[in-house]
Amino acid sequence: MCFGLPAMLVLLFYLVGGITPFGDTTFLSMDLYSQYFPMITSLREGLRQGDLIYSFSAGLGFNRLAQGAYYTGSIFWYVLALLPEALMIPVFHLMLALKFGLGGWTFSLYLRRRYGEELPLCVGFSMAYALCGYLLAYIQQIMWTDAVILLPVVMLGLWQLLEEKRPLTYYLALSA
């Protein structure tokens, strides 16, 4: 429920708002349209050409490796880049809904592991975290959506490091 409810609410919002894949409207505006989506398209071209290091497609070219490390390093965008161009925008919106759900799921994981029991309000707190104002306000800045998924895992790893002297979760979360 901690995963499904936030994702379903976002999909319901898409349906009511006529947002793709249920309509013709898209979130692609501002930075998402002019900056991030072209970077994902460039990543797609680099994967198809077998060159993820450098591209000569703009001006004198640009470093795809540096861009990927900062902007398009998410596994979600690599999956998106493997799709045909006609499916990129609808699947992009579905991936955003998936990220909202994953944010709720990782927060519930943190609550359950940290407090050692099923909290009655776990679903409510997880939904509140997944649908937080930060994520909704920065939906145009997609590079930060992975941080909302990873923050509870980092917090859990830090707690395990300090309290249980088990650093593995913390190290893995930071390396993701």
C-alpha positions in Angstrom: 0.0 0.0 0.0 2.9 2.4 0.7 4.0 2.0 -2.9 0.7 1.5 -4.6 -1.3 4.4 -3.1 1.0 7.2 -4.0 1.6 5.8 -7.5 -2.2 5.3 -8.1 -2.9 8.9 -6.9 -0.4 10.3 -9.4 -1.9 8.1 -12.2 -5.4 9.3 -11.1 -4.1 12.9 -11.4 -2.9 12.1 -14.9 -6.2 10.7 -15.8 -8.2 13.6 -14.5 -5.8 16.2 -15.9 -5.6 14.5 -19.3 -1.8 14.0 -18.9 -0.2 11.5 -21.1 -0.6 8.5 -21.4 -4.2 9.3 -20.6 -4.4 12.5 -22.6 -2.4 15.0 -24.7 -1.0 17.2 -21.9 2.5 16.7 -20.7 4.8 17.9 -17.9 7.5 18.7 -20.4 7.8 22.5 -19.9 10.5 24.8 -18.6 13.7 23.0 -17.6 12.2 19.6 -18.2 11.5 20.4 -21.8 14.5 22.6 -22.7 17.2 20.9 -20.6 16.5 17.4 -19.1 14.5 15.8 -21.9 17.1 16.7 -24.6 19.8 15.3 -22.3 17.8 12.0 -22.1 17.5 12.1 -25.9 21.3 12.6 -26.1 21.8 9.7 -23.8 19.6 7.6 -26.1 21.7 8.6 -29.1 24.9 7.8 -27.2 23.6 4.4 -26.2 22.6 3.7 -29.8 26.0 5.0 -31.2 28.0 3.3 -28.5 29.6 6.5 -27.4 28.7 7.7 -23.9 31.9 9.8 -23.5 31.5 12.8 -26.0 29.0 14.1 -28.5 29.5 16.5 -31.3 25.8 17.1 -31.8 25.8 20.6 -30.2 28.2 23.4 -31.1 31.7 22.2 -30.5 30.3 19.2 -28.7 29.9 18.3 -25.0 31.0 15.8 -22.5 28.3 13.1 -22.2 30.2 11.4 -19.4 30.1 14.5 -17.1 26.5 15.3 -18.1 25.5 11.7 -17.3 27.2 11.8 -13.9 25.2 14.8 -12.8 22.0 14.9 -14.8 21.2 11.6 -16.5 22.9 9.0 -14.3 19.6 7.4 -13.1 18.9 3.9 -14.0 15.3 5.1 -14.9 16.6 7.3 -17.6 18.8 4.5 -19.1 15.7 2.4 -19.4 13.8 5.3 -21.0 16.6 5.8 -23.4 16.3 2.3 -24.7 12.7 2.8 -25.8 11.5 3.9 -29.2 11.2 7.7 -29.5 7.4 7.5 -29.8 7.1 5.9 -26.3 9.6 8.1 -24.5 7.1 10.7 -23.2 4.3 8.4 -22.1 6.8 6.1 -20.4 8.5 9.1 -18.8 5.2 10.0 -17.1 4.7 6.4 -15.9 8.3 6.4 -14.5 7.4 9.6 -12.6 4.4 7.8 -11.0 6.7 4.9 -10.3 9.2 7.2 -8.5 6.4 8.6 -6.3 5.5 5.0 -5.4 9.1 4.1 -4.7 9.5 7.1 -2.5 6.6 5.9 -0.3 7.9 2.3 -0.3 11.4 3.3 0.8 10.1 5.5 3.5 7.9 2.7 4.8 11.0 0.4 4.7 12.8 3.0 6.9 9.9 3.2 9.4 9.6 -0.6 9.7 13.3 -1.3 10.1 14.0 1.7 12.3 11.2 1.1 14.7 11.0 -2.6 14.4 7.3 -3.1 14.0 4.4 -2.3 11.7 3.3 1.2 12.7 -0.5 1.8 12.2 0.3 5.1 10.6 3.0 3.8 8.3 0.9 4.0 5.2 -0.2 7.6 6.0 3.3 8.8 6.8 4.7 7.0 3.7 2.1 8.6 1.5 2.8 12.0 3.0 6.5 11.6 2.3 5.9 10.3 -1.2 3.6 13.2 -2.1 5.5 15.8 -0.2 5.6 19.4 -1.4 9.3 19.1 -2.3 8.7 16.4 -4.8 5.6 18.1 -6.2 7.4 21.5 -6.4 10.5 20.1 -8.1 8.8 17.8 -10.5 10.4 19.8 -13.3 13.8 19.0 -11.8 13.8 15.3 -12.4 17.3 14.7 -11.4 16.3 15.2 -7.8 13.4 12.6 -7.8 15.9 9.8 -7.2 17.1 11.6 -4.1 13.5 11.3 -2.6 13.7 7.6 -3.2 17.2 7.2 -1.7 16.9 9.5 1.3 15.1 7.0 3.6 17.6 4.3 2.6 20.5 6.7 3.5 18.8 7.5 6.8 18.3 3.8 7.6 21.9 3.1 6.7 23.1 5.9 8.9 21.0 4.7 11.8 22.4 1.1 11.3 25.9 2.5 11.1 25.6 4.5 14.3 23.5 2.2 16.4 24.3 -1.3 15.2 27.8 -0.7 13.7 26.6 -2.1 10.4 27.8 0.2 7.6 26.8 -1.8 4.5 23.4 -0.2 3.9 24.9 3.3 4.3 27.7 2.6 1.9 25.4 1.1 -0.7 22.8 3.9 -0.4 25.5 6.5 -0.9 27.0 4.7 -3.9 23.6 4.6 -5.7 
